Amino acid sequence: MLAVDILRKKRDGGELSPAEIDAFVYAAANGLWPDYQLSAFLMAVCVRGMSSAETAHLTRAMTDSGHRIDLSTVPGVKVDKHSTGGVGDKTSLILAPLVAACGVPVPMMSGRGLGHTGGTLDKLESINGYTVRMSEPEFRGVLTDVGFAMIGQTADIAPADRKLYALRDVTGTVESIPLITASILSKKLSEGITALVMDVKCGKGAFMKTLPDAHDLAESLVRVGCANGLKMEALITSMDAPLGRAVGNSLEVIESIETLKGNGPKDL
């Protein structure tokens, strides 16, 4: 199956078959297509879009490009929260320990900054000695002992997404709803969770500038997540102004700690 044939079909607005999507994802994960062809595919999807069936299969293929973590030995309903990104959005640092304190395990595989938004991993790495790289046994052990664990994407978790994530950041294809959906959910399906809450940001500081666009993204995430066996909820929240008072990795960590102490700004 030739890359140029798949690119031409999507460029012209055609619906890709599961085999064609599988060929693209396999190539991305294994370095079989050069970056310019992967980037051309991303741009074609960004311009032409994908059907619900295409997006669901792209998500499954990206998940299956790597390893799925087995958390069956961790009791309870494993829940995660993910935000589509915003300025000063440090909610994960606050929410995960709060939920864990209620007895619900939170395995959280977080990301780095994308575009103008900050990443949870970047914030965590401003803590001296904190490592976002754990083996699967270490991840499972921390989750069992502490109640929550925040790690980065490992080499064998959704490797296709790791490659495409970096290319989207430099090719102007970050805002594509099918690509956002597949990128987020391929990692979430790989981390062994039972349920997921999505925080879809909307406004001047978000990727989704308008409420209709944010609603479309929320619908896509819930639809594809449910189709892949996740219990899903999505909230649309405002990102017309930075969240809280602090912006910057170490400053946001400090503000998160103050918020957990009850001293944080009210909007956070």
Residue frames as qw, qx, qy, qz and C-alpha x, y, z in Angstrom:
[[0.000, 0.890, 0.457, 0.000, 0.00, 0.00, 0.00],
 [0.484, 0.327, 0.006, 0.812, 1.69, 3.20, -1.22],
 [0.207, -0.486, -0.399, 0.750, 1.82, 6.24, 1.01],
 [0.047, 0.136, -0.272, -0.952, 1.11, 8.57, -1.90],
 [0.296, -0.342, -0.754, -0.477, -2.15, 6.74, -2.69],
 [0.356, -0.586, -0.655, 0.317, -3.37, 7.16, 0.91],
 [0.185, -0.397, -0.102, 0.893, -2.34, 10.82, 0.91],
 [0.114, -0.052, -0.509, -0.852, -4.08, 11.49, -2.39],
 [0.315, -0.473, -0.794, -0.215, -7.29, 9.79, -1.24],
 [0.312, -0.640, -0.509, 0.484, -7.53, 11.85, 1.96],
 [0.157, -0.249, 0.146, 0.944, -6.47, 15.03, 0.16],
 [0.216, -0.158, -0.590, -0.762, -9.43, 14.57, -2.18],
 [0.518, -0.203, 0.235, -0.797, -11.86, 14.04, 0.70],
 [0.718, -0.009, -0.648, -0.254, -12.19, 10.27, 0.51],
 [0.731, -0.532, 0.262, -0.337, -12.94, 8.07, 3.51],
 [0.203, 0.528, -0.823, 0.047, -9.99, 5.86, 4.40],
 [0.862, -0.148, -0.448, -0.186, -10.44, 2.15, 4.96],
 [0.742, -0.644, 0.185, -0.022, -9.29, 0.54, 8.23],
 [0.888, 0.047, 0.151, 0.431, -6.38, -1.01, 6.32],
 [0.404, 0.684, 0.011, 0.607, -5.26, 2.38, 5.01],
 [0.377, -0.841, 0.153, -0.357, -5.44, 3.92, 8.49],
 [0.899, -0.378, 0.169, 0.140, -3.52, 0.94, 9.90],
 [0.771, 0.352, 0.062, 0.527, -0.81, 1.44, 7.25],
 [0.092, 0.816, -0.095, 0.562, -0.40, 5.10, 8.22],
 [0.614, -0.726, 0.197, -0.238, -0.25, 4.38, 11.96],
 [0.944, -0.131, 0.136, 0.269, 2.18, 1.48, 11.51],
 [0.601, 0.547, -0.007, 0.582, 4.41, 3.71, 9.38],
 [0.158, -0.848, 0.145, -0.486, 4.35, 6.47, 12.00],
 [0.783, -0.578, 0.201, -0.108, 5.21, 4.08, 14.83],
 [0.893, -0.119, 0.303, 0.312, 8.01, 2.34, 12.95],
 [0.175, -0.696, 0.329, 0.613, 9.59, 5.16, 10.96],
 [0.580, 0.230, 0.698, 0.351, 8.53, 3.82, 7.56],
 [0.298, 0.837, 0.337, 0.311, 7.24, 7.15, 6.20],
 [0.413, 0.149, -0.161, 0.884, 9.45, 10.25, 6.18],
 [0.055, -0.463, -0.481, 0.743, 8.30, 13.23, 8.22],
 [0.190, 0.210, -0.262, -0.923, 7.15, 15.10, 5.11],
 [0.392, -0.193, -0.771, -0.464, 4.66, 12.34, 4.22],
 [0.297, -0.445, -0.758, 0.373, 3.41, 12.02, 7.81],
 [0.020, -0.388, -0.196, 0.900, 3.01, 15.81, 7.92],
 [0.262, 0.022, -0.527, -0.808, 1.15, 15.77, 4.60],
 [0.363, -0.363, -0.849, -0.121, -1.28, 13.22, 6.01],
 [0.212, -0.473, -0.567, 0.640, -1.85, 15.33, 9.13],
 [0.102, 0.281, -0.095, -0.950, -2.54, 18.40, 7.02],
 [0.317, -0.135, -0.724, -0.597, -4.94, 16.47, 4.77],
 [0.339, -0.470, -0.799, 0.162, -6.87, 15.31, 7.86],
 [0.136, -0.415, -0.324, 0.840, -6.82, 18.83, 9.29],
 [0.207, 0.191, -0.303, -0.910, -8.32, 20.25, 6.07],
 [0.480, -0.065, -0.684, -0.546, -10.64, 17.41, 5.07],
 [0.624, -0.321, 0.371, -0.609, -11.56, 15.95, 8.45],
 [0.162, 0.098, -0.981, -0.035, -12.44, 12.36, 9.29],
 [0.649, -0.357, -0.420, -0.524, -15.71, 10.53, 9.76],
 [0.655, -0.538, 0.350, -0.399, -16.68, 9.09, 13.15],
 [0.997, 0.021, 0.064, 0.028, -15.72, 5.62, 11.93],
 [0.638, 0.566, -0.275, 0.445, -12.32, 6.83, 10.70],
 [0.138, -0.713, 0.406, -0.555, -11.61, 8.64, 13.97],
 [0.842, -0.380, 0.262, -0.280, -12.60, 5.63, 16.08],
 [0.966, 0.170, -0.020, 0.196, -10.37, 3.32, 14.04],
 [0.395, 0.689, -0.330, 0.510, -7.48, 5.79, 14.09],
 [0.446, -0.661, 0.385, -0.465, -7.76, 5.89, 17.89],
 [0.957, -0.184, 0.205, -0.092, -7.75, 2.09, 18.18],
 [0.836, 0.429, -0.124, 0.319, -4.84, 1.74, 15.77],
 [0.154, 0.735, -0.389, 0.534, -2.78, 4.32, 17.65],
 [0.683, -0.527, 0.361, -0.354, -3.57, 2.58, 20.95],
 [0.980, -0.002, 0.199, 0.020, -2.62, -0.80, 19.51],
 [0.567, 0.712, -0.325, 0.258, 0.66, 0.57, 18.12],
 [0.112, 0.527, -0.674, 0.506, 2.04, 0.02, 21.61],
 [0.347, -0.114, -0.880, 0.302, 1.48, -1.59, 24.99],
 [0.486, -0.622, -0.224, -0.571, -1.58, -1.33, 27.25],
 [0.001, -0.357, 0.716, -0.600, -0.88, -1.10, 30.99],
 [0.594, -0.346, -0.706, -0.169, -2.63, -3.73, 33.10],
 [0.135, -0.363, 0.462, -0.798, -4.06, -2.23, 36.31],
 [0.708, -0.300, -0.513, -0.381, -6.37, -5.14, 37.10],
 [0.617, -0.183, -0.627, 0.439, -4.51, -5.73, 40.38],
 [0.032, 0.059, -0.284, 0.956, -5.34, -2.20, 41.57],
 [0.015, 0.526, 0.836, -0.153, -8.78, -2.32, 43.22],
 [0.104, 0.670, 0.317, -0.664, -11.52, 0.13, 42.41],
 [0.525, 0.772, 0.336, 0.127, -12.65, 2.19, 39.45],
 [0.539, -0.245, 0.176, 0.787, -9.57, 3.79, 37.90],
 [0.231, 0.901, 0.366, -0.030, -10.39, 7.36, 36.86],
 [0.489, -0.079, 0.156, 0.854, -8.45, 10.01, 34.97],
 [0.187, 0.894, 0.269, -0.305, -9.09, 13.63, 34.02],
 [0.556, 0.043, 0.365, 0.745, -7.66, 15.32, 30.96],
 [0.147, 0.818, 0.160, -0.533, -7.75, 18.92, 29.78],
 [0.692, 0.596, 0.265, 0.310, -7.40, 20.06, 26.18],
 [0.607, -0.006, -0.047, 0.793, -5.03, 22.72, 27.47],
 [0.021, -0.933, -0.243, -0.263, -5.04, 26.31, 28.59],
 [0.309, 0.556, -0.364, 0.680, -2.87, 29.06, 30.02],
 [0.227, -0.399, 0.547, -0.700, -2.36, 28.59, 33.76],
 [0.859, -0.155, -0.203, -0.444, -4.35, 25.34, 33.73],
 [0.150, 0.408, -0.842, 0.320, -2.85, 23.43, 36.64],
 [0.748, -0.255, 0.055, -0.610, -6.08, 21.66, 37.63],
 [0.871, 0.074, -0.484, -0.022, -4.66, 18.14, 37.34],
 [0.371, 0.308, -0.635, 0.603, -2.11, 18.86, 40.07],
 [0.343, -0.208, 0.429, -0.809, -4.98, 19.69, 42.43],
 [0.801, -0.016, -0.127, -0.584, -7.69, 17.30, 41.30],
 [0.714, 0.187, -0.675, 0.018, -5.68, 14.06, 41.34],
 [0.220, 0.113, -0.774, 0.583, -4.76, 14.15, 45.06],
 [0.475, -0.064, 0.271, -0.835, -8.28, 15.32, 45.98],
 [0.831, 0.072, -0.317, -0.451, -9.87, 12.37, 44.18],
 [0.595, 0.194, -0.743, 0.235, -7.27, 9.95, 45.59],
 [0.077, -0.184, 0.624, -0.755, -8.06, 11.23, 49.09],
 [0.704, 0.000, 0.113, -0.701, -11.66, 10.09, 48.47],
 [0.667, -0.152, 0.724, -0.087, -10.39, 6.56, 47.84],
 [0.788, 0.577, 0.188, -0.102, -10.53, 6.56, 44.03],
 [0.652, -0.280, 0.407, 0.576, -7.26, 5.58, 42.26],
 [0.391, 0.885, 0.011, -0.252, -6.10, 8.08, 39.62],
 [0.694, -0.106, 0.440, 0.559, -3.55, 6.77, 37.09],
 [0.287, 0.911, 0.101, -0.278, -2.68, 9.85, 35.06],
 [0.672, 0.060, 0.372, 0.637, -0.53, 9.80, 31.95],
 [0.068, 0.889, 0.150, -0.426, 0.08, 13.46, 31.26],
 [0.683, 0.553, 0.218, 0.425, 1.53, 15.40, 28.35],
 [0.433, -0.260, 0.012, 0.863, 3.91, 18.22, 27.66],
 [0.192, 0.634, 0.104, -0.742, 3.12, 21.69, 26.39],
 [0.449, 0.370, 0.687, 0.436, 1.52, 21.84, 22.96],
 [0.141, 0.761, 0.319, 0.547, 1.36, 25.12, 21.11],
 [0.026, -0.613, 0.240, -0.753, 0.89, 27.95, 23.62],
 [0.767, -0.528, -0.084, -0.354, -0.46, 25.70, 26.39],
 [0.139, -0.604, 0.734, -0.277, 1.55, 24.41, 29.33],
 [0.756, 0.014, -0.636, -0.158, 1.98, 20.70, 30.00],
 [0.766, -0.607, 0.044, -0.206, 1.53, 18.91, 33.32],
 [0.918, -0.028, -0.080, 0.388, 4.82, 17.05, 32.86],
 [0.398, 0.555, -0.135, 0.718, 6.71, 20.31, 32.40],
 [0.417, -0.729, 0.106, -0.532, 5.19, 21.63, 35.62],
 [0.920, -0.393, -0.003, -0.012, 6.07, 18.47, 37.55],
 [0.827, 0.195, -0.112, 0.516, 9.67, 18.50, 36.34],
 [0.068, 0.752, -0.196, 0.626, 10.16, 21.90, 37.97],
 [0.749, -0.612, 0.145, -0.210, 10.03, 19.99, 41.29],
 [0.100, 0.674, -0.728, 0.074, 13.59, 19.08, 42.26],
 [0.220, -0.240, 0.934, -0.144, 14.05, 15.30, 42.07],
 [0.710, 0.314, 0.429, -0.462, 10.65, 14.52, 40.54],
 [0.085, -0.222, 0.821, 0.520, 10.79, 12.05, 37.68],
 [0.687, 0.290, 0.077, -0.662, 7.98, 11.53, 35.19],
 [0.619, 0.349, -0.668, -0.221, 9.60, 8.37, 33.86],
 [0.579, -0.304, 0.667, -0.358, 8.54, 5.22, 35.70],
 [0.143, 0.079, -0.950, -0.265, 8.48, 1.58, 34.73],
 [0.586, -0.328, -0.478, -0.566, 5.09, -0.10, 34.67],
 [0.642, -0.346, -0.637, 0.251, 5.72, -1.91, 38.01],
 [0.259, -0.102, -0.328, 0.903, 6.81, 1.41, 39.58],
 [0.300, -0.207, -0.243, -0.899, 3.72, 3.14, 38.21],
 [0.663, -0.366, -0.585, -0.290, 1.47, 0.40, 39.57],
 [0.573, -0.243, -0.580, 0.526, 3.25, 0.48, 42.94],
 [0.065, 0.004, -0.185, 0.981, 2.94, 4.25, 43.40],
 [0.464, -0.274, -0.382, -0.751, -0.71, 4.11, 42.37],
 [0.688, -0.352, -0.634, -0.022, -1.38, 1.39, 44.94],
 [0.514, -0.233, -0.478, 0.673, 0.56, 3.08, 47.76],
 [0.091, -0.147, -0.111, 0.979, -0.34, 6.73, 47.18],
 [0.357, 0.597, 0.612, -0.376, -3.63, 6.59, 45.32],
 [0.536, 0.831, 0.088, -0.118, -2.50, 8.50, 42.26],
 [0.625, -0.296, 0.409, 0.595, 0.48, 8.61, 39.95],
 [0.423, 0.866, 0.004, -0.265, 1.44, 11.07, 37.21],
 [0.635, -0.251, 0.544, 0.487, 3.83, 9.85, 34.55],
 [0.281, 0.589, -0.380, -0.655, 4.87, 10.65, 31.01],
 [0.895, 0.355, -0.049, -0.267, 4.24, 8.59, 27.95],
 [0.625, -0.434, 0.607, 0.229, 6.68, 5.67, 27.92],
 [0.046, 0.432, -0.687, -0.582, 8.47, 4.44, 24.81],
 [0.027, -0.106, -0.958, -0.267, 6.06, 1.56, 24.31],
 [0.202, 0.592, 0.641, -0.444, 2.81, 3.45, 25.02],
 [0.448, 0.824, 0.331, -0.108, 1.11, 4.64, 21.80],
 [0.518, -0.333, 0.328, 0.716, 4.42, 5.21, 19.96],
 [0.305, 0.524, 0.542, 0.582, 2.55, 6.41, 16.88],
 [0.162, -0.932, -0.315, -0.076, 1.05, 9.23, 18.91],
 [0.538, -0.648, 0.095, 0.530, 4.42, 10.27, 20.31],
 [0.445, 0.033, 0.480, 0.756, 5.70, 10.82, 16.76],
 [0.086, 0.647, 0.558, 0.512, 2.56, 12.52, 15.47],
 [0.349, -0.849, -0.317, 0.238, 2.21, 14.71, 18.59],
 [0.447, -0.489, 0.198, 0.722, 5.59, 16.30, 17.87],
 [0.272, 0.204, 0.580, 0.741, 4.76, 16.85, 14.19],
 [0.063, -0.788, -0.582, -0.189, 1.38, 18.42, 14.92],
 [0.375, -0.769, -0.170, 0.490, 3.06, 21.03, 17.09],
 [0.266, -0.491, 0.356, 0.749, 5.18, 22.32, 14.17],
 [0.164, 0.166, 0.754, 0.614, 2.85, 21.81, 11.20],
 [0.313, 0.012, -0.001, -0.950, -0.18, 23.89, 12.17],
 [0.561, -0.160, -0.698, -0.416, -2.39, 20.83, 12.67],
 [0.039, 0.041, -0.776, 0.628, -2.94, 21.01, 16.43],
 [0.429, 0.095, 0.281, -0.853, -6.60, 22.10, 16.20],
 [0.514, 0.050, -0.696, -0.499, -7.89, 19.14, 14.14],
 [0.713, -0.297, 0.279, -0.571, -10.72, 17.45, 16.09],
 [0.974, 0.078, -0.196, -0.082, -10.04, 13.90, 14.79],
 [0.603, 0.411, -0.501, 0.466, -6.32, 14.25, 15.56],
 [0.243, -0.486, 0.472, -0.694, -6.96, 15.68, 19.04],
 [0.865, -0.197, 0.082, -0.454, -9.44, 12.88, 19.76],
 [0.935, 0.179, -0.293, 0.094, -7.13, 10.09, 18.62],
 [0.372, 0.512, -0.523, 0.571, -4.08, 11.55, 20.37],
 [0.402, -0.450, 0.437, -0.667, -5.77, 11.98, 23.75],
 [0.885, -0.139, 0.147, -0.419, -7.73, 8.75, 23.81],
 [0.826, 0.316, -0.452, 0.113, -4.94, 6.50, 22.47],
 [0.209, 0.410, -0.656, 0.599, -2.90, 7.40, 25.57],
 [0.538, -0.275, 0.379, -0.701, -5.89, 7.14, 27.91],
 [0.941, 0.047, -0.144, -0.303, -6.92, 3.72, 26.58],
 [0.688, 0.370, -0.559, 0.277, -3.33, 2.57, 27.08],
 [0.007, 0.479, -0.582, 0.657, -3.09, 3.56, 30.75],
 [0.316, -0.151, -0.922, 0.165, -5.60, 1.02, 32.09],
 [0.230, 0.025, 0.370, -0.900, -8.37, 3.36, 33.25],
 [0.148, 0.439, 0.883, -0.069, -12.07, 2.59, 33.64],
 [0.109, 0.880, 0.461, -0.013, -13.46, 6.11, 33.31],
 [0.440, 0.054, 0.113, 0.889, -12.36, 9.48, 32.00],
 [0.047, 0.878, 0.365, -0.305, -13.50, 13.06, 32.57],
 [0.515, 0.332, 0.270, 0.743, -12.62, 15.49, 29.77],
 [0.092, -0.779, -0.202, 0.587, -12.19, 19.21, 30.38],
 [0.511, 0.485, 0.437, 0.559, -12.67, 20.81, 26.96],
 [0.218, -0.517, -0.115, 0.820, -11.40, 24.39, 27.03],
 [0.319, 0.701, 0.525, 0.363, -13.17, 27.06, 25.01],
 [0.125, -0.951, -0.137, 0.248, -12.22, 30.68, 24.40],
 [0.309, 0.917, -0.254, -0.002, -9.46, 33.04, 23.36],
 [0.168, -0.686, 0.706, -0.055, -6.71, 31.06, 25.06],
 [0.748, -0.021, 0.653, -0.114, -7.91, 27.61, 23.93],
 [0.200, -0.091, 0.789, 0.573, -7.48, 25.63, 20.72],
 [0.029, 0.585, 0.768, 0.258, -11.27, 25.65, 20.39],
 [0.084, 0.073, -0.082, 0.990, -12.15, 29.34, 20.12],
 [0.492, -0.172, -0.170, -0.836, -15.93, 29.01, 19.81],
 [0.592, -0.118, 0.617, -0.505, -18.57, 27.10, 21.75],
 [0.886, 0.324, -0.028, -0.331, -19.75, 25.10, 18.67],
 [0.562, 0.536, -0.620, 0.109, -16.17, 23.92, 18.02],
 [0.154, -0.376, 0.777, -0.480, -15.69, 22.98, 21.69],
 [0.770, 0.049, 0.370, -0.518, -19.01, 21.12, 21.63],
 [0.826, 0.434, -0.307, -0.187, -17.94, 19.20, 18.50],
 [0.323, 0.494, -0.756, 0.282, -14.68, 18.18, 20.17],
 [0.424, -0.231, 0.672, -0.561, -16.45, 17.13, 23.38],
 [0.866, 0.203, 0.126, -0.439, -18.92, 15.04, 21.37],
 [0.697, 0.500, -0.513, -0.023, -16.10, 13.41, 19.40],
 [0.068, 0.448, -0.792, 0.409, -14.16, 12.51, 22.55],
 [0.592, -0.087, 0.575, -0.558, -17.19, 11.06, 24.34],
 [0.862, 0.333, -0.060, -0.379, -18.39, 9.15, 21.28],
 [0.633, 0.489, -0.594, 0.084, -15.00, 7.58, 20.49],
 [0.096, -0.406, 0.765, -0.490, -14.20, 6.91, 24.16],
 [0.725, -0.005, 0.433, -0.535, -17.50, 5.14, 24.75],
 [0.846, 0.406, -0.242, -0.249, -17.03, 3.15, 21.54],
 [0.531, 0.441, -0.674, 0.263, -13.74, 1.90, 23.01],
 [0.691, -0.319, -0.637, 0.120, -15.23, 0.85, 26.36],
 [0.252, 0.044, -0.433, 0.865, -14.55, 3.91, 28.54],
 [0.137, -0.801, -0.561, 0.154, -17.08, 5.55, 30.81],
 [0.371, 0.225, 0.133, 0.891, -16.91, 9.17, 29.66],
 [0.040, -0.887, -0.399, 0.230, -18.00, 12.63, 30.74],
 [0.463, 0.275, 0.136, 0.832, -17.02, 15.93, 29.14],
 [0.126, -0.840, -0.340, 0.405, -17.27, 19.47, 30.48],
 [0.443, 0.608, 0.165, 0.638, -16.76, 22.64, 28.46],
 [0.443, -0.732, -0.238, 0.460, -15.00, 25.31, 30.50],
 [0.255, 0.965, 0.032, 0.043, -13.90, 28.87, 29.75],
 [0.712, -0.222, 0.126, 0.654, -10.36, 29.77, 28.74],
 [0.252, 0.878, 0.193, 0.358, -10.82, 33.46, 27.96],
 [0.133, -0.862, 0.373, -0.315, -8.38, 34.31, 30.76],
 [0.392, 0.331, -0.812, 0.278, -5.54, 32.44, 32.50],
 [0.749, -0.479, -0.422, -0.176, -6.72, 30.09, 35.25],
 [0.697, -0.536, -0.204, 0.429, -5.59, 31.27, 38.65],
 [0.052, -0.975, 0.118, 0.184, -2.92, 33.95, 39.11],
 [0.428, -0.580, 0.607, 0.336, 0.27, 32.01, 38.33],
 [0.833, 0.547, -0.032, -0.080, 1.59, 31.18, 34.85],
 [0.272, 0.687, -0.656, 0.155, 4.87, 29.29, 34.54],
 [0.738, -0.010, -0.675, -0.015, 5.87, 25.80, 35.59],
 [0.402, -0.056, -0.687, 0.602, 7.29, 26.26, 39.10],
 [0.223, -0.080, 0.215, -0.947, 4.89, 29.12, 39.89],
 [0.694, -0.135, -0.364, -0.607, 1.92, 26.95, 38.97],
 [0.647, -0.097, -0.728, 0.204, 3.15, 24.13, 41.21],
 [0.147, -0.007, -0.526, 0.838, 3.40, 26.58, 44.12],
 [0.449, -0.078, -0.018, -0.890, -0.09, 27.89, 43.44],
 [0.717, -0.118, -0.612, -0.313, -1.44, 24.33, 43.27],
 [0.481, -0.101, -0.724, 0.484, 0.02, 23.53, 46.68],
 [0.090, 0.012, 0.330, -0.940, -1.48, 26.72, 48.10],
 [0.592, -0.099, -0.321, -0.733, -4.84, 25.78, 46.59],
 [0.677, -0.145, -0.721, 0.007, -4.70, 22.35, 48.24],
 [0.298, -0.115, -0.601, 0.732, -4.11, 24.19, 51.52],
 [0.027, -0.766, -0.631, 0.121, -7.25, 26.23, 50.90],
 [0.204, -0.690, -0.011, 0.694, -5.43, 29.43, 49.99],
 [0.381, 0.121, 0.612, 0.683, -5.77, 29.39, 46.20],
 [0.222, 0.137, -0.145, -0.954, -7.58, 31.91, 43.98],
 [0.590, 0.225, 0.543, -0.554, -11.31, 31.32, 43.72],
 [0.689, 0.493, -0.240, -0.474, -11.45, 30.75, 39.96],
 [0.366, 0.388, -0.846, -0.003, -8.99, 27.88, 40.36]]
